[in-house]
């Protein structure tokens, strides 16, 4: 699904998140502002513990307790009920994690089909889409293999296909190549970037790897709970 470039897919306005730790208040996000238009891939840089995963959880509508506004595809998730947020997440967001989290008893193709069935697509439509994605990632010979029969790079490519299966407006990726060796990480990231750009999706990719971050369209850095450009 091609989307108009320049149209904001996600906007964060004064986003905050605090935790209580040992009787002390810990401000992880202290007023984050960010807008990502359709077609842009943004690298979120920061060391471990800087709050990258917390920020992704907020944008992914995976937990509450956040202040400020999260606007996705024009809808303000901050004011929504839990059910409405779940539907917004299902209809507009895709996820790729550091560990593939594939279902071990299902084949590569079935792992990509399943989220589409949950979203209401027919089995035949979901299978066509799954084959298309996995083939584009060089896995046409591995469709019937279970995760245990795949290499680490192949497992992560299946996870990428699964994350894009429902044509999300925004892909959220948390260290998507962090569990791979450098050469495999380079190949998987290149395929991930090519596929996301071909789909016309936006993406926010958390990483601590500056070299990989520079291959994306824009870099933002999370420092002391705030975002810095470049």
Backbone bond lengths (Angstrom), bond angles and torsions (degrees), N, CA, C in turn:
res aa  C-N    CA-C-N  psi(-1)  N-CA   C-N-CA  omega(-1)  CA-C   N-CA-C  phi
1 X - - - 1.454 - - 1.522 108.94 -
2 X 1.320 118.47 113.71 1.446 121.39 179.25 1.516 110.04 -82.65
3 X 1.346 115.43 139.40 1.448 121.41 -177.88 1.513 108.87 -122.16
4 X 1.321 116.43 152.22 1.452 120.49 -177.93 1.526 110.35 -67.79
5 X 1.330 115.79 124.64 1.459 119.34 176.47 1.526 109.12 -65.30
6 X 1.342 115.43 144.79 1.454 120.25 179.69 1.510 112.80 96.43
7 X 1.327 116.91 -21.67 1.458 120.15 178.93 1.534 108.71 -81.11
8 X 1.331 116.73 124.95 1.461 120.76 -175.63 1.522 110.35 -66.58
9 X 1.321 116.00 126.74 1.462 121.93 175.01 1.518 110.16 -88.05
10 X 1.336 115.83 -38.66 1.465 120.62 178.14 1.520 109.07 -139.69
11 X 1.339 115.21 140.46 1.466 122.22 173.49 1.520 108.26 -131.92
12 X 1.322 115.43 128.93 1.455 121.47 172.48 1.517 107.50 -109.37
13 X 1.325 115.31 129.21 1.461 120.52 -178.39 1.526 109.20 -124.98
14 X 1.329 115.08 112.97 1.470 122.42 176.85 1.525 111.75 50.96
15 X 1.324 116.68 46.27 1.460 121.73 -176.49 1.533 110.22 -73.90
16 X 1.325 115.94 130.14 1.460 121.10 179.78 1.526 110.16 -129.87
17 X 1.343 115.00 153.92 1.460 120.76 174.14 1.527 107.81 -155.98
18 X 1.325 115.86 127.55 1.456 122.19 -179.86 1.515 110.04 -127.67
19 X 1.333 115.10 153.39 1.456 121.65 177.21 1.523 108.79 -132.40
20 X 1.323 115.82 155.01 1.455 121.09 171.28 1.524 107.98 -96.92
21 X 1.332 116.08 127.41 1.462 120.41 -177.78 1.535 108.37 -139.81
22 X 1.353 114.45 112.49 1.459 119.23 -179.99 1.505 113.11 59.82
23 X 1.324 115.58 36.58 1.458 120.08 -179.93 1.511 114.22 79.06
24 X 1.333 117.12 2.12 1.464 122.15 179.38 1.521 110.33 -111.32
25 X 1.310 115.82 147.99 1.462 121.94 176.82 1.522 108.63 -86.50
26 X 1.332 116.07 126.29 1.465 121.98 179.51 1.526 108.62 -113.55
27 X 1.318 116.32 112.64 1.467 121.93 179.66 1.524 109.19 -90.42
28 X 1.330 116.30 100.97 1.468 120.73 -177.74 1.527 110.81 -81.42
29 X 1.331 117.07 -44.88 1.469 122.55 175.45 1.525 107.41 -116.95
30 X 1.336 116.80 129.03 1.462 119.70 -170.26 1.526 112.82 -122.32
31 X 1.329 116.38 32.87 1.456 119.62 179.30 1.512 111.70 114.62
32 X 1.334 115.19 58.26 1.469 121.60 -176.26 1.527 110.20 -82.27
33 X 1.320 115.63 129.57 1.469 122.55 174.35 1.523 108.14 -118.38
34 X 1.318 116.00 130.86 1.467 120.12 -179.66 1.514 109.25 -160.48
35 X 1.326 116.60 137.68 1.464 122.17 172.47 1.523 107.98 -129.79
36 X 1.331 116.20 133.61 1.460 121.45 178.41 1.524 108.37 -123.54
37 X 1.330 117.86 117.94 1.465 119.91 178.16 1.519 111.80 -81.28
38 X 1.294 115.44 163.84 1.466 121.06 176.48 1.516 109.64 -56.99
39 X 1.336 115.56 136.94 1.449 120.94 175.88 1.505 115.45 88.44
40 X 1.336 117.93 -4.88 1.468 119.72 -179.51 1.526 110.39 -100.50
41 X 1.335 115.60 139.15 1.458 122.48 176.26 1.522 107.69 -111.50
42 X 1.328 115.61 117.67 1.460 121.72 -174.94 1.524 109.53 -110.87
43 X 1.330 116.71 129.37 1.460 122.07 174.72 1.526 108.80 -89.64
44 X 1.317 115.68 130.06 1.465 122.16 176.17 1.523 107.24 -104.22
45 X 1.331 116.75 104.05 1.454 122.37 -175.56 1.524 111.32 -96.61
46 X 1.317 115.17 146.05 1.447 120.25 175.73 1.508 109.79 168.89
47 X 1.327 117.67 149.64 1.457 120.14 179.16 1.520 111.56 -70.37
48 X 1.315 117.22 167.53 1.463 121.20 175.79 1.519 108.96 -57.49
49 X 1.336 115.50 136.04 1.460 120.50 179.74 1.507 114.60 88.42
50 X 1.340 117.72 0.00 1.464 120.16 -178.19 1.525 113.10 -80.09
51 X 1.347 117.09 -13.02 1.457 119.59 178.62 1.514 114.57 107.77
52 X 1.341 116.93 9.97 1.470 119.68 -178.85 1.525 111.25 -59.56
53 X 1.338 116.17 -47.49 1.472 119.28 -179.08 1.517 111.48 -65.57
54 X 1.335 117.10 -35.61 1.467 120.88 176.83 1.515 110.36 -61.85
55 X 1.331 116.11 -42.66 1.463 120.02 178.62 1.525 111.33 -64.37
56 X 1.332 117.41 -42.48 1.461 120.44 178.55 1.527 111.22 -64.51
57 X 1.333 117.36 -38.16 1.467 120.48 177.79 1.518 110.73 -62.87
58 X 1.319 116.35 -37.05 1.464 120.33 177.78 1.521 110.78 -65.06
59 X 1.338 115.92 -51.38 1.469 119.67 -178.54 1.529 110.47 -64.00
60 X 1.333 116.50 -33.29 1.461 120.79 179.82 1.516 114.34 -79.67
61 X 1.333 116.41 -0.27 1.481 121.25 178.54 1.526 110.95 57.26
62 X 1.329 115.68 38.99 1.460 120.50 -174.95 1.519 113.17 -93.35
63 X 1.321 116.99 -16.31 1.463 119.75 175.04 1.518 108.91 -157.32
64 X 1.325 115.49 164.52 1.460 120.84 -178.58 1.515 111.39 -96.91
65 X 1.342 114.85 -161.52 1.450 120.69 177.38 1.517 114.64 87.44
66 X 1.315 117.77 10.77 1.453 121.72 -178.69 1.523 110.69 -99.80
67 X 1.322 116.07 145.35 1.450 121.26 172.05 1.513 110.31 -102.32
68 X 1.323 116.90 164.43 1.451 121.51 -178.40 1.526 111.47 89.70
69 X 1.311 116.05 -164.71 1.466 121.66 -175.84 1.525 111.43 -119.45
70 X 1.342 114.16 141.95 1.456 122.67 172.45 1.528 106.56 -125.06
71 X 1.316 116.33 109.73 1.466 121.33 -176.52 1.521 108.39 -111.02
72 X 1.324 116.22 118.25 1.465 121.85 -177.01 1.525 108.63 -121.59
73 X 1.316 116.27 125.15 1.466 121.96 179.99 1.522 111.00 50.91
74 X 1.333 115.81 38.64 1.458 121.33 176.66 1.512 115.77 83.61
75 X 1.326 118.21 -2.12 1.464 121.94 -178.55 1.525 109.93 -108.23
76 X 1.334 115.91 131.88 1.459 121.61 -179.40 1.525 109.60 -83.06
77 X 1.317 116.38 101.48 1.459 120.97 -177.14 1.516 111.95 -68.27
78 X 1.324 116.99 -22.15 1.459 120.51 -176.82 1.525 111.99 -62.32
79 X 1.324 116.68 -27.67 1.459 120.54 -175.76 1.527 112.79 -102.30
80 X 1.345 117.30 9.78 1.462 120.98 -173.85 1.522 112.22 -92.99
81 X 1.326 114.88 157.46 1.459 121.18 170.26 1.527 109.23 -72.93
82 X 1.326 116.36 167.17 1.455 120.53 178.82 1.515 112.52 -59.76
83 X 1.327 117.34 -41.43 1.462 120.71 -179.87 1.520 111.58 -65.32
84 X 1.329 116.20 -40.14 1.462 120.18 -179.83 1.525 110.78 -67.48
85 X 1.324 116.64 -36.90 1.464 120.35 177.29 1.526 110.60 -66.38
86 X 1.327 116.49 -38.59 1.465 120.42 177.96 1.519 110.62 -61.91
87 X 1.317 116.40 -43.09 1.467 119.97 179.64 1.526 110.90 -66.90
88 X 1.334 116.85 -39.97 1.464 120.42 178.51 1.522 110.20 -62.44
89 X 1.327 116.52 -41.89 1.460 121.26 178.31 1.527 110.48 -63.40
90 X 1.327 116.58 -44.88 1.463 120.51 -178.39 1.526 111.86 -65.14
91 X 1.328 116.99 -38.52 1.464 120.86 -172.95 1.531 113.77 -83.54
92 X 1.321 117.37 -24.18 1.467 118.51 -169.80 1.520 115.70 -126.65
93 X 1.343 118.63 -10.39 1.459 120.15 -174.13 1.518 112.09 -118.81
94 X 1.325 115.60 146.37 1.456 122.06 172.43 1.523 108.28 -128.92
95 X 1.333 116.93 151.64 1.456 121.41 -173.61 1.528 111.22 -129.50
96 X 1.334 115.56 137.96 1.458 122.22 171.48 1.523 106.55 -133.40
97 X 1.329 116.56 125.15 1.459 120.99 -175.60 1.530 111.36 -108.35
98 X 1.334 116.34 170.69 1.461 120.91 178.84 1.525 111.18 -61.99
99 X 1.326 117.01 -41.83 1.456 122.40 175.52 1.526 107.42 -100.21
100 X 1.310 116.28 140.47 1.469 119.57 -167.89 1.526 114.24 -65.88
101 X 1.337 118.47 -31.54 1.473 122.46 179.24 1.533 112.45 53.83
102 X 1.322 116.80 35.24 1.462 120.13 175.95 1.524 109.47 -74.52
103 X 1.323 116.25 151.93 1.463 120.88 177.11 1.521 108.24 -76.14
104 X 1.338 118.15 119.11 1.463 120.69 -169.08 1.521 115.34 -67.09
105 X 1.336 117.64 -25.41 1.467 120.25 -176.81 1.522 112.84 -91.59
106 X 1.329 117.43 3.82 1.459 121.82 -179.06 1.523 109.51 -114.12
107 X 1.317 116.49 150.15 1.460 120.80 177.77 1.526 110.22 -72.66
108 X 1.324 115.05 170.76 1.462 120.15 176.15 1.527 110.56 -55.31
109 X 1.323 116.52 -47.86 1.463 119.89 -179.49 1.522 111.41 -63.00
110 X 1.316 117.53 -43.14 1.466 120.64 -179.29 1.529 111.62 -64.12
111 X 1.330 117.25 -34.19 1.457 120.44 177.41 1.526 111.91 -64.60
112 X 1.325 117.15 -29.24 1.461 120.93 178.74 1.533 111.02 -87.17
113 X 1.311 116.51 -27.83 1.467 121.06 178.43 1.530 111.49 -71.63
114 X 1.326 116.52 -40.75 1.454 121.09 -170.37 1.528 114.45 -55.25
115 X 1.336 120.64 -49.83 1.470 118.64 179.66 1.517 113.39 -62.15
116 X 1.324 116.39 -26.64 1.465 119.13 177.80 1.529 110.75 -72.01
117 X 1.334 116.45 -38.74 1.464 119.48 177.14 1.524 110.49 -63.63
118 X 1.327 116.47 -40.39 1.468 120.71 178.19 1.521 110.38 -61.75
119 X 1.338 116.47 -33.81 1.467 120.96 179.33 1.521 112.87 -79.67
120 X 1.336 117.25 -3.31 1.460 120.26 174.61 1.507 116.19 100.96
121 X 1.322 117.76 7.84 1.458 119.66 178.02 1.531 110.76 -79.16
122 X 1.311 115.64 155.95 1.459 119.59 177.78 1.520 109.62 -73.74
123 X 1.332 116.01 157.93 1.457 120.48 179.76 1.531 111.20 -59.37
124 X 1.318 116.62 -42.60 1.466 119.24 -177.15 1.526 110.85 -66.59
125 X 1.311 117.12 -41.95 1.467 120.60 178.62 1.527 110.35 -64.26
126 X 1.333 116.12 -42.48 1.463 120.78 -178.79 1.528 110.97 -64.98
127 X 1.326 116.85 -36.76 1.462 120.14 -179.40 1.522 110.93 -68.95
128 X 1.330 116.99 -41.21 1.462 120.49 177.77 1.529 110.14 -60.35
129 X 1.332 115.80 -46.37 1.455 120.96 179.98 1.538 110.84 -63.35
130 X 1.308 117.20 -43.36 1.455 121.22 179.79 1.518 112.09 -62.08
131 X 1.327 116.31 -46.07 1.465 119.69 178.63 1.533 111.06 -61.84
132 X 1.294 116.11 -40.72 1.467 121.24 -179.68 1.530 110.67 -61.43
133 X 1.330 116.69 -47.05 1.457 120.68 -177.85 1.532 111.26 -66.63
134 X 1.322 116.55 -47.85 1.461 119.96 -177.48 1.523 111.46 -65.73
135 X 1.320 116.92 -35.98 1.466 120.24 176.68 1.518 110.78 -65.21
136 X 1.335 116.38 -40.82 1.468 119.95 179.70 1.526 111.45 -64.37
137 X 1.338 116.78 -22.04 1.457 122.19 178.86 1.538 111.90 -96.98
138 X 1.327 116.64 10.37 1.453 121.12 176.17 1.516 114.93 77.75
139 X 1.335 117.41 23.48 1.462 121.69 -176.14 1.529 112.98 -113.00
140 X 1.328 116.83 23.96 1.469 119.36 -176.61 1.523 112.45 -63.06
141 X 1.337 117.40 -23.31 1.469 120.62 178.57 1.529 112.23 -90.83
142 X 1.328 117.93 1.72 1.461 121.17 -173.54 1.530 112.50 -121.01
143 X 1.323 117.07 13.24 1.466 120.85 -174.20 1.524 112.40 -59.32
144 X 1.328 117.40 -37.13 1.459 121.21 -175.87 1.513 114.12 -93.42
145 X 1.321 117.83 8.16 1.465 121.30 -179.25 1.524 110.83 -90.19
146 X 1.321 115.21 141.89 1.463 120.60 174.91 1.533 109.30 -82.69
147 X 1.338 118.20 161.19 1.469 120.65 -176.99 1.524 114.19 -51.55
148 X 1.335 118.08 -38.84 1.459 120.80 -178.22 1.524 112.61 -65.76
149 X 1.325 116.16 -15.88 1.464 121.02 179.86 1.527 112.02 -96.25
150 X 1.318 116.91 2.75 1.457 122.43 -176.91 1.524 110.31 -110.26
151 X 1.327 116.32 152.48 1.460 120.87 173.68 1.529 109.33 -73.59
152 X 1.333 116.08 170.32 1.461 119.47 178.94 1.517 112.42 -60.10
153 X 1.325 116.75 -42.51 1.462 120.06 178.79 1.519 112.19 -65.54
154 X 1.317 116.63 -38.31 1.466 120.28 178.22 1.523 110.81 -67.29
155 X 1.319 116.79 -41.57 1.465 120.08 177.25 1.527 110.73 -58.44
156 X 1.333 115.68 -43.21 1.465 118.59 -177.72 1.518 111.47 -70.34
157 X 1.327 117.60 -31.38 1.474 119.69 176.11 1.527 110.68 -68.26
158 X 1.333 117.25 -36.08 1.473 119.33 174.00 1.528 109.66 -63.26
159 X 1.330 116.83 -40.19 1.456 120.53 178.52 1.528 111.47 -63.07
160 X 1.329 116.63 -36.75 1.473 120.83 175.76 1.525 109.87 -63.50
161 X 1.334 116.75 -46.58 1.472 120.25 178.70 1.520 111.07 -60.15
162 X 1.324 116.72 -42.48 1.467 120.38 178.29 1.528 110.61 -61.27
163 X 1.330 117.27 -42.24 1.459 120.61 -178.68 1.512 113.40 -65.20
164 X 1.332 116.65 -25.05 1.465 120.98 -179.05 1.527 112.92 -102.70
165 X 1.320 116.89 1.14 1.466 121.07 -171.40 1.520 112.90 -58.23
166 X 1.332 117.15 -38.95 1.470 120.43 -176.08 1.522 113.11 -94.52
167 X 1.335 116.59 20.39 1.465 122.82 178.22 1.536 111.04 51.85
168 X 1.329 118.09 58.22 1.464 119.82 -177.59 1.519 112.19 -67.74
169 X 1.324 115.36 149.18 1.462 119.73 173.27 1.514 110.71 -70.08
170 X 1.351 116.13 -32.09 1.455 121.61 -177.63 1.521 109.80 -134.63
171 X 1.334 116.25 128.74 1.459 122.10 175.31 1.523 108.16 -104.13
172 X 1.320 116.69 129.28 1.455 122.86 176.77 1.522 107.92 -109.44
173 X 1.312 116.55 122.79 1.467 120.87 -176.94 1.525 109.19 -126.38
174 X 1.325 116.39 125.09 1.462 122.25 -177.85 1.524 109.05 -108.84
175 X 1.336 116.98 102.13 1.467 122.50 -177.74 1.537 110.56 48.28
176 X 1.338 118.44 55.47 1.472 120.70 -170.63 1.528 114.72 -64.72
177 X 1.336 117.36 -17.74 1.471 119.92 177.32 1.525 111.42 -118.66
178 X 1.329 116.96 13.02 1.459 120.78 -173.73 1.512 114.48 -68.23
179 X 1.324 117.34 -16.72 1.458 120.71 -178.21 1.531 112.35 -101.43
180 X 1.350 116.35 12.06 1.463 121.18 -175.10 1.522 110.58 -116.38
181 X 1.341 116.23 155.95 1.452 119.33 173.98 1.532 108.89 -69.01
182 X 1.329 116.54 164.76 1.462 120.90 -169.93 1.522 112.94 -59.30
183 X 1.318 117.92 -45.88 1.465 120.68 -177.70 1.524 110.94 -64.46
184 X 1.340 116.88 -44.19 1.463 120.53 179.15 1.518 110.47 -66.81
185 X 1.331 116.65 -39.44 1.460 120.73 178.54 1.524 110.97 -59.81
186 X 1.330 117.04 -41.76 1.467 120.76 178.90 1.531 110.85 -61.18
187 X 1.330 116.32 -44.53 1.475 119.87 -178.75 1.524 111.03 -66.00
188 X 1.324 116.31 -45.87 1.463 119.82 -177.79 1.529 110.63 -65.10
189 X 1.339 117.11 -41.69 1.466 119.50 179.05 1.520 110.98 -63.71
190 X 1.333 116.93 -41.58 1.465 119.60 179.04 1.521 110.88 -59.74
191 X 1.328 117.23 -42.80 1.463 121.01 179.35 1.524 111.05 -69.04
192 X 1.329 116.37 -38.52 1.464 120.66 177.31 1.532 110.37 -60.71
193 X 1.331 116.88 -49.12 1.464 120.55 -178.89 1.520 111.25 -62.69
194 X 1.322 117.01 -42.72 1.466 120.76 -179.93 1.521 110.95 -62.67
195 X 1.328 116.24 -42.46 1.459 120.06 -177.60 1.518 111.17 -69.55
196 X 1.330 117.79 -43.93 1.469 120.88 179.44 1.525 110.16 -61.62
197 X 1.325 116.37 -43.62 1.469 119.16 179.68 1.531 111.05 -65.70
198 X 1.318 116.61 -39.06 1.461 119.85 178.48 1.516 112.77 -64.66
199 X 1.323 116.32 -31.41 1.465 120.94 179.37 1.526 111.99 -79.60
200 X 1.332 117.24 -17.00 1.461 120.73 -177.73 1.513 113.20 77.80
201 X 1.330 117.21 16.36 1.461 121.28 178.85 1.524 110.06 -81.68
202 X 1.327 115.25 161.31 1.458 121.24 166.01 1.521 107.17 -93.43
203 X 1.339 116.51 162.15 1.460 119.70 178.41 1.517 110.32 -148.82
204 X 1.329 114.60 144.88 1.464 122.49 171.73 1.520 105.77 -122.43
205 X 1.339 116.19 116.36 1.459 121.78 -171.43 1.526 109.29 -118.32
206 X 1.323 117.31 111.43 1.459 121.79 177.79 1.517 109.56 -81.35
207 X 1.331 115.78 132.99 1.458 120.46 178.96 1.521 109.62 -156.67
208 X 1.314 116.73 158.23 1.462 120.84 170.40 1.526 110.00 -108.13
209 X 1.346 115.81 3.05 1.459 121.51 -174.96 1.529 109.83 -96.55
210 X 1.329 115.33 104.50 1.461 120.74 -176.35 1.525 111.73 -62.64
211 X 1.319 117.48 -38.31 1.460 121.59 -178.29 1.518 111.05 -61.23
212 X 1.334 116.68 -43.76 1.456 120.27 178.69 1.523 110.90 -70.95
213 X 1.330 117.02 -37.17 1.467 120.79 -178.67 1.527 111.44 -59.77
214 X 1.324 116.11 -36.48 1.467 120.16 -176.62 1.530 112.69 -69.15
215 X 1.326 117.99 -9.86 1.466 120.78 176.95 1.527 111.36 -84.83
216 X 1.311 117.22 -3.60 1.461 120.76 -178.98 1.523 110.12 -96.90
217 X 1.324 117.56 175.76 1.458 121.18 -172.08 1.524 113.25 -74.22
218 X 1.327 115.58 -31.32 1.465 120.03 -177.60 1.519 108.47 -152.76
219 X 1.327 116.06 148.18 1.460 121.61 178.39 1.520 108.92 -118.90
220 X 1.330 116.42 130.15 1.457 121.73 170.47 1.524 107.47 -122.31
221 X 1.323 116.20 146.60 1.459 121.24 -176.94 1.517 109.92 -117.57
222 X 1.327 114.72 133.15 1.458 120.09 176.97 1.527 107.94 -93.85
223 X 1.338 115.33 117.05 1.466 120.60 -176.58 1.520 108.89 -142.28
224 X 1.330 115.23 123.82 1.467 120.86 -179.57 1.522 112.32 53.75
225 X 1.334 115.82 36.94 1.462 119.99 175.40 1.500 116.09 80.92
226 X 1.329 116.71 5.26 1.469 121.19 -179.96 1.517 109.31 -127.83
227 X 1.333 115.99 157.97 1.461 120.75 178.65 1.526 110.11 -96.35
228 X 1.324 114.38 136.62 1.452 121.72 174.11 1.511 108.37 -118.92
229 X 1.312 117.55 136.63 1.453 121.72 -179.31 1.529 109.88 -80.06
230 X 1.362 115.73 137.96 1.452 121.26 173.51 1.511 113.98 77.52
